[in-house]
Amino acid sequence: MESSVIFGMSSSLYDELKVENGRVQQANFHQYRVVRMNESPKIDVTLIANGEAPGGIGEPVTALVAPSVSNALFAITGKRLRKLPLSVA
């Protein structure tokens, strides 16, 4: 779950696919900006026992990060951002 938060933050703040002549220019993760440790907030994950069989949980978190970051930026700046990557500049 922690890594999916980092992946979601990276996508929200930095991700941008560049296409030239119909081809994506980023070949792999070496051309993908990822949030660094010094840029990351403290991430606290709490698992709650519910009696169900174990299952996957990490990936769904990624989709929640962009709206959360966008709402936080709105709370700080009063400006609603609706395009990714998010930027207040």
Order of alpha helices (4+ residues) and beta strands (2+ residues): alpha-beta-beta-alpha
